[in-house]
Amino acid sequence: MNPEEKKLHLNAGTRFTVVMAVLALLLVWGLLLNVNIGSVKIPVKEILTMVFNSVRFGVLNLFGDYTQELDEVINATTQSQIIFSIRMPRMLLAAVLGGALSVSGFLLQTFFRNPIAGPFVLGISSGAKMVVGVALIFLAPYFGYIGSGVTMLAAFAGSLLITGVVLAFSQKVHSMSMLLVIGIMVGYICTAVTDFCITFANDHDILNLTNWSRGTFSGASWEDVAMACWIGIPGLAASWLLSKPMGAYALGEAYAKSMGIRIKPFRLLLILLSSLLSACVTALAGPISFVGIAVPHITRSMLKSSKPALVIPATFLCGAVSCVFCDLLARTLFAPTELAIGTVTSIFGAPVVIYMMIKRRRMQEG
């Protein structure tokens, strides 16, 4: 490595450190705001005290029977119940799912080599919504209750189904703009199928599906957070382990083959990882638009780099920050009325996508 390359490498590493530190501080600030602000305002000092006590008793519980003391800490006051039962699970779920959705978008953008590709634009989120809707409407009457595990499997099946359709078209259509149009049209078809199923549903199922399909972190539980972590964190780790092959793949399939990368298994792994992450988000929070497209682009702009090893962890953290603050706005902007999370993410994400398309067109014309 010559001195100039070494200097650039150091600059990229320094910028990455600064960006990660800033995003981490923003995330901590956003989490504190989410716990502090609401119909019941809780001082930050009391929040930190209650969290510290719960962690302390939780650690002590590993070495003895302190379950009763831990329960007393969590259930002692109304404020502690609001923190540990409502606000904390919600904000943690928003952070993990925001990061997972952003990484899913980055994987799709790497796969299609296009910064506008994403789960929502390609119709993948709509496919997951369709299959989950069918499960909620037609299976719930027979089984009585559809758990989060079944919802996750249904969302994953829907994601894979639409991904397969888009991949089939990609073999015939070589224009990325046309492929994006096809993805949007497939999304509309999935929405039409979902609406058709709603016609035969009872009022209770329609209400549940409508609330879920708008996208929300409301009603999050610690079980939801645990499931999101079990899928999101390993998904992040697996994506980061693929960062070197992704860097080679971004330079072209021929170059990737020369580096010893088996293209078909690699592409399949990218799609499976992306579908699993986006399915996790859709199952637990409903369809969330534009995060998977806009956040990877914002992250690359901040890092001034497209290296997957740097972009992937920063994208996860940036997605977490984005969803935490968007959820805060959705919850408090018109309180007590709560906006759908997809409404807020669309307001901030759509201008970024428009800017990306204009910039890409100018680069092609230039």
C-alpha positions as CSV (number, residue, x, y, z in Angstrom):
1,M,0.0,0.0,0.0
2,N,1.6,3.3,-1.1
3,P,1.5,6.4,1.2
4,E,-1.4,8.0,-0.7
5,E,-3.6,4.9,-0.4
6,K,-2.6,4.5,3.2
7,K,-3.7,8.1,3.9
8,L,-7.1,7.5,2.1
9,H,-7.5,4.3,4.2
10,L,-6.8,6.2,7.4
11,N,-9.3,9.0,6.4
12,A,-12.0,6.4,5.6
13,G,-11.4,4.7,9.0
14,T,-11.4,8.0,10.9
15,R,-14.6,9.1,9.1
16,F,-16.2,5.7,9.9
17,T,-15.3,6.1,13.6
18,V,-16.7,9.6,13.8
19,V,-19.9,8.6,12.0
20,M,-20.5,5.6,14.2
21,A,-19.9,7.7,17.3
22,V,-22.3,10.4,16.2
23,L,-25.0,7.8,15.3
24,A,-24.5,6.0,18.6
25,L,-25.0,9.3,20.5
26,L,-28.1,10.1,18.4
27,L,-29.5,6.6,19.1
28,V,-29.0,7.0,22.9
29,W,-30.6,10.5,22.7
30,G,-33.5,9.1,20.7
31,L,-34.0,6.2,23.1
32,L,-34.1,8.6,26.1
33,L,-36.5,10.9,24.4
34,N,-38.8,8.0,23.5
35,V,-38.9,7.0,27.2
36,N,-39.2,10.5,28.5
37,I,-41.8,12.1,26.2
38,G,-45.4,11.0,26.2
39,S,-48.7,11.5,28.0
40,V,-46.8,10.8,31.2
41,K,-43.5,12.6,31.2
42,I,-40.8,10.9,33.2
43,P,-37.6,12.7,34.2
44,V,-34.4,11.3,32.7
45,K,-32.8,10.9,36.1
46,E,-35.7,8.6,37.2
47,I,-35.4,6.7,33.9
48,L,-31.7,6.0,34.4
49,T,-32.2,5.1,38.1
50,M,-35.0,2.6,37.3
51,V,-33.0,1.1,34.4
52,F,-29.9,0.8,36.6
53,N,-31.8,-0.9,39.4
54,S,-33.5,-3.4,37.0
55,V,-30.1,-4.2,35.4
56,R,-28.5,-4.6,38.9
57,F,-31.2,-7.0,40.2
58,G,-31.1,-8.8,36.9
59,V,-27.4,-9.4,37.2
60,L,-27.7,-10.4,40.9
61,N,-30.5,-12.8,39.8
62,L,-27.9,-14.8,37.9
63,F,-26.2,-15.6,41.2
64,G,-29.2,-16.0,43.5
65,D,-33.0,-15.8,43.8
66,Y,-33.7,-12.1,43.3
67,T,-36.8,-12.6,41.1
68,Q,-39.1,-11.0,43.7
69,E,-36.9,-7.9,44.1
70,L,-36.7,-7.5,40.3
71,D,-40.5,-7.7,39.9
72,E,-40.8,-5.1,42.7
73,V,-38.5,-2.8,40.8
74,I,-40.4,-3.2,37.5
75,N,-43.9,-3.0,39.0
76,A,-43.3,-0.6,41.9
77,T,-44.9,2.4,40.3
78,T,-47.0,3.4,37.3
79,Q,-44.0,5.2,35.8
80,S,-41.9,2.0,36.0
81,Q,-44.7,0.0,34.3
82,I,-44.9,2.6,31.5
83,I,-41.1,2.4,31.0
84,F,-40.7,-1.4,31.1
85,S,-44.0,-2.6,29.7
86,I,-44.8,0.0,27.0
87,R,-42.1,2.5,26.0
88,M,-38.9,0.5,26.3
89,P,-40.0,-2.6,24.3
90,R,-41.4,-0.2,21.7
91,M,-38.3,1.8,21.2
92,L,-36.0,-1.2,21.2
93,L,-38.2,-2.9,18.6
94,A,-38.1,0.3,16.5
95,A,-34.3,0.4,16.7
96,V,-33.7,-3.3,15.9
97,L,-36.2,-3.5,13.0
98,G,-35.1,-0.1,11.6
99,G,-31.6,-1.5,11.4
100,A,-32.7,-4.8,9.9
101,L,-34.8,-3.1,7.2
102,S,-31.9,-0.8,6.3
103,V,-29.5,-3.7,5.9
104,S,-32.1,-5.6,3.9
105,G,-32.3,-2.6,1.5
106,F,-28.5,-2.5,1.2
107,L,-28.4,-6.2,0.3
108,L,-31.0,-5.7,-2.4
109,Q,-29.1,-2.7,-3.8
110,T,-25.9,-4.8,-3.9
111,F,-27.8,-7.6,-5.6
112,F,-29.3,-5.5,-8.3
113,R,-26.4,-3.0,-8.4
114,N,-28.9,-0.1,-8.1
115,P,-29.3,2.4,-5.2
116,I,-33.1,2.6,-5.8
117,A,-33.8,-1.1,-5.1
118,G,-35.5,-1.9,-1.8
119,P,-38.0,-4.2,-0.2
120,F,-40.9,-1.7,-0.6
121,V,-40.2,-0.5,-4.1
122,L,-39.7,-4.0,-5.5
123,G,-43.0,-5.2,-4.0
124,I,-41.3,-7.6,-1.5
125,S,-43.0,-5.9,1.5
126,S,-46.3,-6.0,-0.3
127,G,-45.8,-9.8,-0.9
128,A,-45.1,-10.3,2.7
129,K,-48.2,-8.3,3.6
130,M,-50.4,-10.3,1.2
131,V,-49.4,-13.7,2.7
132,V,-49.7,-12.5,6.3
133,G,-53.1,-11.0,5.4
134,V,-54.3,-14.3,4.0
135,A,-53.0,-16.1,7.1
136,L,-54.7,-13.6,9.5
137,I,-58.0,-13.8,7.6
138,F,-58.4,-17.4,6.6
139,L,-56.3,-19.3,9.2
140,A,-57.2,-17.4,12.4
141,P,-60.9,-18.6,12.4
142,Y,-59.7,-22.3,12.4
143,F,-56.7,-22.0,14.8
144,G,-58.1,-19.2,17.0
145,Y,-54.8,-17.4,17.3
146,I,-51.9,-16.7,14.9
147,G,-48.7,-16.3,16.8
148,S,-45.7,-14.2,15.9
149,G,-43.8,-17.3,14.7
150,V,-46.5,-18.2,12.1
151,T,-46.7,-14.6,11.1
152,M,-43.0,-14.6,10.6
153,L,-43.1,-17.7,8.4
154,A,-46.0,-16.2,6.4
155,A,-44.1,-13.0,5.8
156,F,-40.9,-14.8,4.9
157,A,-42.9,-17.0,2.4
158,G,-44.4,-13.9,0.8
159,S,-41.0,-12.1,0.6
160,L,-39.5,-15.1,-1.1
161,L,-42.4,-15.5,-3.5
162,I,-42.2,-11.9,-4.8
163,T,-38.4,-12.0,-4.8
164,G,-38.6,-15.1,-7.1
165,V,-41.1,-13.2,-9.4
166,V,-38.8,-10.2,-9.6
167,L,-35.8,-12.4,-10.2
168,A,-37.6,-14.2,-13.0
169,F,-38.4,-10.9,-14.7
170,S,-34.8,-9.8,-14.2
171,Q,-33.6,-12.6,-16.5
172,K,-35.8,-11.2,-19.3
173,V,-35.6,-7.5,-18.6
174,H,-32.1,-5.9,-18.5
175,S,-33.3,-2.3,-17.9
176,M,-33.2,-1.6,-14.2
177,S,-35.8,1.1,-14.5
178,M,-38.2,-1.3,-16.2
179,L,-37.5,-3.9,-13.5
180,L,-38.4,-1.3,-10.8
181,V,-41.6,-0.6,-12.6
182,I,-42.4,-4.3,-12.7
183,G,-41.7,-4.5,-9.0
184,I,-44.1,-1.6,-8.3
185,M,-46.8,-3.3,-10.5
186,V,-46.3,-6.6,-8.6
187,G,-46.7,-4.7,-5.4
188,Y,-50.0,-3.3,-6.7
189,I,-51.2,-6.8,-7.6
190,C,-50.3,-8.0,-4.1
191,T,-52.2,-5.1,-2.6
192,A,-55.2,-6.0,-4.8
193,V,-55.1,-9.6,-3.7
194,T,-55.0,-8.4,0.0
195,D,-58.0,-6.1,-0.6
196,F,-59.9,-9.0,-2.3
197,C,-59.3,-11.2,0.8
198,I,-60.5,-8.4,3.1
199,T,-63.8,-8.5,1.3
200,F,-64.5,-11.9,2.8
201,A,-63.2,-11.1,6.3
202,N,-65.2,-10.2,9.3
203,D,-65.0,-6.7,10.9
204,H,-62.6,-7.8,13.7
205,D,-60.1,-9.3,11.2
206,I,-60.4,-6.3,8.9
207,L,-59.6,-3.9,11.9
208,N,-56.6,-6.0,12.9
209,L,-55.2,-6.2,9.4
210,T,-55.8,-2.5,8.7
211,N,-54.0,-1.5,11.8
212,W,-51.1,-3.8,11.1
213,S,-50.8,-2.9,7.4
214,R,-50.4,0.8,8.3
215,G,-47.1,0.0,10.0
216,T,-46.7,0.5,13.7
217,F,-44.5,-0.3,16.7
218,S,-47.5,0.1,19.1
219,G,-48.2,-2.8,21.3
220,A,-44.6,-4.1,21.2
221,S,-43.7,-6.7,23.8
222,W,-40.5,-8.1,25.1
223,E,-41.2,-11.3,23.1
224,D,-41.3,-9.2,19.9
225,V,-38.0,-7.6,20.8
226,A,-36.4,-11.0,21.5
227,M,-37.6,-12.4,18.2
228,A,-36.3,-9.2,16.3
229,C,-32.9,-9.6,18.0
230,W,-32.7,-13.3,17.3
231,I,-33.2,-12.6,13.6
232,G,-31.8,-9.0,13.2
233,I,-28.5,-9.4,15.0
234,P,-27.4,-12.7,13.3
235,G,-28.6,-11.2,10.0
236,L,-26.4,-8.2,10.5
237,A,-23.4,-10.5,11.4
238,A,-24.0,-12.7,8.4
239,S,-24.3,-9.7,6.1
240,W,-21.0,-8.2,7.5
241,L,-19.2,-11.6,7.0
242,L,-20.3,-11.3,3.3
243,S,-18.9,-7.8,3.0
244,K,-15.7,-8.9,1.1
245,P,-17.6,-10.9,-1.5
246,M,-20.1,-8.0,-1.8
247,G,-17.3,-5.6,-2.5
248,A,-16.0,-7.8,-5.3
249,Y,-19.5,-8.5,-6.7
250,A,-20.1,-4.7,-6.9
251,L,-17.2,-4.5,-9.4
252,G,-18.8,-7.0,-11.7
253,E,-19.5,-10.7,-11.9
254,A,-16.4,-11.3,-14.0
255,Y,-14.2,-9.8,-11.3
256,A,-16.0,-11.6,-8.6
257,K,-15.5,-15.0,-10.4
258,S,-11.8,-14.2,-10.8
259,M,-11.7,-13.7,-7.0
260,G,-13.0,-17.3,-6.5
261,I,-16.6,-16.3,-5.6
262,R,-19.3,-18.7,-6.6
263,I,-21.9,-16.3,-8.0
264,K,-25.1,-18.3,-7.8
265,P,-24.8,-19.4,-4.2
266,F,-23.7,-15.9,-3.3
267,R,-26.7,-14.3,-5.0
268,L,-29.0,-16.8,-3.4
269,L,-27.6,-16.1,0.1
270,L,-28.0,-12.3,-0.5
271,I,-31.7,-12.8,-1.4
272,L,-32.4,-15.2,1.5
273,L,-30.8,-12.8,4.0
274,S,-32.6,-9.8,2.6
275,S,-35.9,-11.6,2.5
276,L,-35.5,-12.9,6.1
277,L,-34.7,-9.4,7.4
278,S,-37.5,-7.6,5.6
279,A,-39.9,-10.4,6.6
280,C,-39.0,-10.0,10.2
281,V,-39.9,-6.3,10.0
282,T,-43.1,-6.9,8.1
283,A,-44.3,-9.6,10.5
284,L,-43.6,-7.6,13.7
285,A,-44.4,-4.1,12.6
286,G,-46.1,-4.2,9.3
287,P,-44.9,-2.7,6.0
288,I,-42.6,0.3,6.5
289,S,-41.8,2.3,3.4
290,F,-38.6,4.0,2.1
291,V,-36.3,3.1,5.0
292,G,-34.7,0.3,3.1
293,I,-34.0,2.6,0.1
294,A,-33.1,5.9,1.7
295,V,-31.0,4.9,4.7
296,P,-28.2,3.0,2.8
297,H,-27.9,6.0,0.5
298,I,-27.7,8.4,3.5
299,T,-25.1,6.2,5.1
300,R,-22.9,6.0,2.0
301,S,-23.1,9.8,1.7
302,M,-21.9,10.2,5.3
303,L,-19.1,7.7,5.0
304,K,-18.0,8.9,1.5
305,S,-17.4,5.2,0.9
306,S,-19.2,2.2,-0.6
307,K,-17.2,-0.5,1.2
308,P,-19.7,-3.0,2.6
309,A,-17.5,-3.7,5.6
310,L,-18.0,-0.1,6.6
311,V,-21.5,0.6,5.2
312,I,-23.3,-2.4,6.7
313,P,-22.8,-1.7,10.5
314,A,-23.2,2.1,9.9
315,T,-26.4,1.4,7.9
316,F,-27.8,-0.7,10.7
317,L,-27.1,2.0,13.2
318,C,-28.4,4.8,10.9
319,G,-31.6,2.7,10.3
320,A,-32.1,2.3,14.0
321,V,-31.7,6.1,14.6
322,S,-34.1,6.9,11.8
323,C,-36.9,4.6,13.0
324,V,-36.5,5.6,16.6
325,F,-37.0,9.3,15.8
326,C,-39.7,8.6,13.2
327,D,-41.6,6.6,15.8
328,L,-41.2,9.4,18.3
329,L,-42.7,11.8,15.8
330,A,-45.5,9.4,14.9
331,R,-46.4,9.0,18.6
332,T,-46.1,12.6,19.7
333,L,-46.7,15.0,16.8
334,F,-50.5,14.9,16.9
335,A,-50.9,13.2,20.3
336,P,-53.1,11.6,21.5
337,T,-53.7,10.7,17.8
338,E,-50.9,8.4,16.6
339,L,-49.6,8.4,13.0
340,A,-48.7,5.3,11.1
341,I,-44.9,4.8,11.1
342,G,-45.1,4.4,7.3
343,T,-46.6,7.9,7.0
344,V,-43.6,9.5,8.8
345,T,-40.9,7.5,7.0
346,S,-42.5,8.3,3.6
347,I,-42.4,12.0,4.3
348,F,-38.7,11.9,5.0
349,G,-37.7,9.0,2.7
350,A,-39.5,10.0,-0.5
351,P,-37.5,13.2,-1.1
352,V,-34.3,11.2,-0.6
353,V,-35.4,8.7,-3.3
354,I,-36.4,11.5,-5.7
355,Y,-33.0,13.1,-5.2
356,M,-31.3,9.8,-5.9
357,M,-33.2,9.3,-9.1
358,I,-32.4,12.9,-10.3
359,K,-28.7,12.5,-9.4
360,R,-28.5,9.1,-11.1
361,R,-30.2,10.5,-14.3
362,R,-27.7,13.4,-14.4
363,M,-24.8,11.1,-14.0
364,Q,-26.1,8.9,-16.9
365,E,-26.6,12.0,-19.1
366,G,-23.2,13.4,-18.1
